[in-house]
Amino acid sequence: MIEGNLTLDKLQAQFPGAVLDAVDCKGDVTITVAVDRLLDICRFLRDDPDLRYDLLSFVTAVDRLNLGIQPRFATIYNLYSLTHRRRIMLKVPLEGDPPHCPSVTSIWPGADWHERETYDLMGVIFDGHPHLCRIMLPDDWKGHPLRKDYPLGGEPAAFSENADDPALAGLGTQVMEAPSTPPLMPPGWVDDPGMLVVNFGPQHPATHGVMRFVLQLDGEKIVRCWPDPGHLHSGIEKTVEYKTYMQAIPYTDRMDYVSAMNNNLGLILAIEKLLDIEPPPRAQVLRVILCELQRLAAHCIWIGTSCLDLSGTIHALLLYAFQQREYILNIFEMVAGARLTPTYFCVGGVRWDVPEGFVPAVRSFLDGFVKALDEWETMLTNNPIWLSRTKGIGYLPLDQAIAMGVTGPCLRGSGLAYDVRKYAPYAAYDQFEFDIPTQKEGDCYARYLVRVAEMRQSVRIIRQALDKLPAGPVKADDRKVVLPPRPELETSMEALIHHFKLVTEGFNVPAGEVYAAVEAPKGELGFYLVSDGGPKPYRLKIRGPSFSNIAASPIMAEGAWLADMVAIIGSVDITMGEVDR
């Protein structure tokens, strides 16, 4: 049991006997509490003025079957205090199968989707949840794939037409059976003959992928909105359970596929935290430069596609935005040899140093990009079409944004300057000066202003980083973890052996559980990593910002017109590969 932790001390004083254990792993505090006191403890953590854990980052569960820990299941709650800049994780052991746990949606409404995901993929039943049903998998899917006794690969698709397949025997029989046919109406909805229910997506191009929104309309006014993800679910969290840590990193490129650099860095930071590895200064600054270039590229995609969605005289900006993004991808190709999925970052630093032409290429790009950004603002900021389609549309109050776990430009557009780069600096961000733009209006136009201002701040950060880019190595000097330089393979048998073993077997990561987060273009991208001491992740939970942000769309959509739904979705800026993971 750790000592001197304010949160732990207050919980022990307020709930004697309810705190079962507390562990500090690399600075991440995990407090284990009794399930029968969970709601009281969570309410206290949220409301106590000295604690104020008002942001629920995610809810998930761990199947401890292969760890030899009883009871088998435990739910995990990642909590952050925006006021005190303090993070903790709650762990709740659950008896029985299926395991039951009280829903915390009455305390943090943003737990809704996270609890549904945990039910869907792990089979935990959250008592009191307003509409507990599958969210990633089809309604007639059999079993819960993140359980350790579920096949790791090659299993047949468990749909109703092959539910009698012998390979599926035993899967999901220990939990509630899903209905054989999907419901015609979302849970809790009442069929009103005076209203129309329509599907907005997944075919609609403005849903940015394969997102479905069920809308209940009174005329053309939206009365209710039910977002329905899951059409793209890629199962990355399950896949990496049988991949080494090195093999797992490329999978993150494919989540938010317009933000690969940021995705890579989040997972690598979690691995490096458990390994106690500190990349050299040059690698840290290079990470900052490339992550900020990636932020610019992602925001180019956002502003271009948003203009295309809203059409009118502004849709031509798409081509100008994509042109600037192409310049960034050219730089990525120069550095990594790839454009969309570079996997350039690695545990301990970056894979190799940047070429000689990197710095002048980035400086030249920045000069041209600032001019282009000025032109975009001239085209949009006071454009009557843009204003009519975004101003006063998709209102998200700050208190509801926090309650839903919204982060990134959507939260800052509602008035709160929460940014992981400032609140919990990583890489070399604490060495640079930059501001966190905010707007208080909380509408689509405010989110536009925030992202444009963020692009200017990214340019500011990159220019400082280029000026301060130090010389030196770009990888940590640990041959048990980091691949040796390629030239050494031709002259050193020891280097060849290290290379062979790292590629074929990977490296062992000390047992423990940590959380690492980065400020991705869409918000807080976090990785909760559980290691059993082996070369493969025992459990990896990815906290994608798009997942939580789009869960707040019913708040933004209520009372809006049907045509406003296009602007609302665009202003949230989702990538479905990250929502569905």
HUTAPE-V460094 format. One record per backbone hydrogen bond with DSSP energy under -0.5 kcal/mol. NH is the residue of the N-H (numbers start at 1). CO is the residue of the C=O. If there is no record, write none. Layout:
# HUTAPE-V460094
nh:NH co:CO
nh:NH co:CO
This chain:
# HUTAPE-V460094
nh:6 co:4
nh:9 co:5
nh:10 co:6
nh:11 co:7
nh:12 co:8
nh:13 co:9
nh:14 co:10
nh:15 co:11
nh:18 co:15
nh:19 co:15
nh:20 co:18
nh:20 co:32
nh:21 co:32
nh:23 co:30
nh:25 co:23
nh:25 co:28
nh:26 co:24
nh:28 co:25
nh:29 co:27
nh:30 co:23
nh:30 co:28
nh:31 co:89
nh:32 co:21
nh:32 co:30
nh:33 co:91
nh:34 co:18
nh:37 co:34
nh:38 co:35
nh:41 co:37
nh:42 co:38
nh:43 co:39
nh:44 co:40
nh:45 co:41
nh:46 co:42
nh:47 co:43
nh:48 co:44
nh:51 co:48
nh:52 co:48
nh:53 co:45
nh:54 co:52
nh:55 co:80
nh:56 co:54
nh:57 co:55
nh:57 co:78
nh:58 co:78
nh:60 co:76
nh:62 co:74
nh:64 co:62
nh:64 co:72
nh:67 co:64
nh:68 co:64
nh:68 co:65
nh:69 co:64
nh:73 co:94
nh:74 co:62
nh:75 co:92
nh:76 co:60
nh:77 co:90
nh:78 co:58
nh:79 co:77
nh:79 co:88
nh:80 co:55
nh:81 co:86
nh:82 co:80
nh:83 co:52
nh:85 co:81
nh:86 co:81
nh:88 co:79
nh:89 co:29
nh:90 co:77
nh:91 co:31
nh:92 co:75
nh:94 co:73
nh:100 co:95
nh:101 co:125
nh:103 co:127
nh:107 co:104
nh:108 co:104
nh:110 co:403
nh:111 co:108
nh:112 co:109
nh:114 co:110
nh:115 co:111
nh:116 co:112
nh:117 co:113
nh:118 co:114
nh:119 co:115
nh:120 co:116
nh:121 co:117
nh:122 co:118
nh:123 co:118
nh:123 co:119
nh:124 co:118
nh:125 co:99
nh:126 co:124
nh:127 co:101
nh:127 co:125
nh:129 co:126
nh:132 co:129
nh:133 co:131
nh:141 co:138
nh:142 co:158
nh:143 co:141
nh:146 co:121
nh:147 co:144
nh:150 co:147
nh:159 co:157
nh:162 co:159
nh:163 co:160
nh:165 co:162
nh:168 co:165
nh:169 co:166
nh:171 co:168
nh:173 co:170
nh:175 co:172
nh:189 co:186
nh:192 co:190
nh:193 co:191
nh:195 co:192
nh:196 co:217
nh:198 co:196
nh:198 co:215
nh:200 co:198
nh:200 co:213
nh:201 co:199
nh:207 co:204
nh:208 co:205
nh:212 co:228
nh:213 co:200
nh:214 co:226
nh:215 co:198
nh:215 co:213
nh:216 co:224
nh:217 co:196
nh:217 co:215
nh:218 co:221
nh:219 co:217
nh:220 co:218
nh:221 co:218
nh:222 co:560
nh:223 co:216
nh:223 co:221
nh:224 co:216
nh:226 co:214
nh:228 co:212
nh:233 co:230
nh:236 co:581
nh:239 co:235
nh:240 co:236
nh:241 co:238
nh:242 co:239
nh:243 co:240
nh:245 co:535
nh:248 co:244
nh:249 co:245
nh:250 co:246
nh:251 co:248
nh:252 co:248
nh:252 co:249
nh:253 co:249
nh:253 co:250
nh:254 co:250
nh:254 co:251
nh:255 co:252
nh:257 co:255
nh:259 co:256
nh:263 co:259
nh:264 co:260
nh:265 co:261
nh:266 co:262
nh:267 co:263
nh:268 co:264
nh:269 co:265
nh:270 co:266
nh:271 co:267
nh:272 co:268
nh:273 co:269
nh:274 co:270
nh:275 co:271
nh:276 co:272
nh:277 co:272
nh:279 co:277
nh:280 co:348
nh:283 co:473
nh:284 co:280
nh:285 co:281
nh:286 co:282
nh:287 co:283
nh:288 co:284
nh:289 co:285
nh:290 co:286
nh:291 co:287
nh:292 co:288
nh:293 co:289
nh:294 co:290
nh:295 co:291
nh:296 co:292
nh:297 co:293
nh:298 co:294
nh:299 co:295
nh:300 co:296
nh:301 co:297
nh:302 co:298
nh:303 co:299
nh:304 co:300
nh:305 co:301
nh:306 co:302
nh:307 co:303
nh:308 co:304
nh:309 co:305
nh:310 co:306
nh:311 co:307
nh:314 co:311
nh:315 co:312
nh:317 co:314
nh:318 co:315
nh:319 co:316
nh:320 co:316
nh:321 co:317
nh:322 co:318
nh:323 co:319
nh:324 co:320
nh:325 co:321
nh:326 co:322
nh:327 co:323
nh:328 co:324
nh:329 co:325
nh:330 co:326
nh:331 co:327
nh:332 co:328
nh:333 co:329
nh:334 co:330
nh:335 co:331
nh:336 co:332
nh:337 co:332
nh:337 co:333
nh:338 co:332
nh:346 co:349
nh:349 co:346
nh:350 co:474
nh:351 co:344
nh:358 co:355
nh:361 co:357
nh:362 co:358
nh:363 co:359
nh:364 co:360
nh:365 co:361
nh:366 co:362
nh:367 co:363
nh:368 co:364
nh:369 co:365
nh:370 co:366
nh:371 co:367
nh:372 co:368
nh:373 co:369
nh:374 co:370
nh:375 co:371
nh:376 co:372
nh:377 co:373
nh:378 co:374
nh:379 co:375
nh:380 co:376
nh:381 co:377
nh:383 co:380
nh:387 co:383
nh:388 co:384
nh:389 co:385
nh:390 co:386
nh:391 co:387
nh:393 co:390
nh:396 co:442
nh:401 co:397
nh:402 co:398
nh:403 co:399
nh:404 co:400
nh:405 co:402
nh:406 co:401
nh:410 co:407
nh:411 co:408
nh:412 co:408
nh:413 co:409
nh:414 co:411
nh:415 co:412
nh:416 co:411
nh:417 co:415
nh:418 co:416
nh:419 co:417
nh:422 co:419
nh:423 co:419
nh:424 co:420
nh:428 co:284
nh:429 co:426
nh:431 co:428
nh:432 co:429
nh:434 co:432
nh:437 co:435
nh:439 co:412
nh:442 co:413
nh:444 co:390
nh:444 co:393
nh:445 co:390
nh:447 co:443
nh:448 co:444
nh:449 co:445
nh:450 co:446
nh:451 co:447
nh:452 co:448
nh:453 co:449
nh:454 co:450
nh:455 co:451
nh:456 co:452
nh:457 co:453
nh:458 co:454
nh:459 co:455
nh:460 co:456
nh:461 co:457
nh:462 co:458
nh:463 co:459
nh:464 co:460
nh:465 co:461
nh:466 co:462
nh:467 co:463
nh:468 co:464
nh:469 co:465
nh:469 co:466
nh:476 co:348
nh:478 co:476
nh:481 co:478
nh:482 co:478
nh:488 co:485
nh:489 co:485
nh:489 co:486
nh:490 co:487
nh:491 co:488
nh:492 co:488
nh:493 co:491
nh:496 co:492
nh:497 co:493
nh:498 co:494
nh:499 co:495
nh:500 co:496
nh:501 co:497
nh:502 co:498
nh:503 co:499
nh:504 co:500
nh:505 co:501
nh:506 co:501
nh:506 co:502
nh:509 co:534
nh:512 co:531
nh:514 co:529
nh:516 co:527
nh:518 co:525
nh:520 co:518
nh:520 co:523
nh:523 co:520
nh:525 co:518
nh:525 co:523
nh:526 co:524
nh:526 co:543
nh:527 co:516
nh:528 co:541
nh:529 co:514
nh:529 co:527
nh:530 co:539
nh:531 co:512
nh:531 co:529
nh:537 co:240
nh:537 co:243
nh:538 co:530
nh:539 co:530
nh:541 co:528
nh:542 co:540
nh:543 co:526
nh:543 co:541
nh:544 co:542
nh:548 co:544
nh:549 co:545
nh:550 co:546
nh:551 co:547
nh:552 co:548
nh:552 co:549
nh:553 co:550
nh:554 co:551
nh:555 co:552
nh:556 co:552
nh:557 co:553
nh:558 co:554
nh:559 co:222
nh:560 co:557
nh:562 co:220
nh:564 co:561
nh:565 co:561
nh:565 co:562
nh:566 co:563
nh:567 co:563
nh:568 co:564
nh:569 co:565
nh:570 co:566
nh:571 co:567
nh:572 co:568
nh:573 co:569
nh:576 co:208
nh:578 co:575
nh:579 co:575
nh:580 co:576
nh:581 co:577
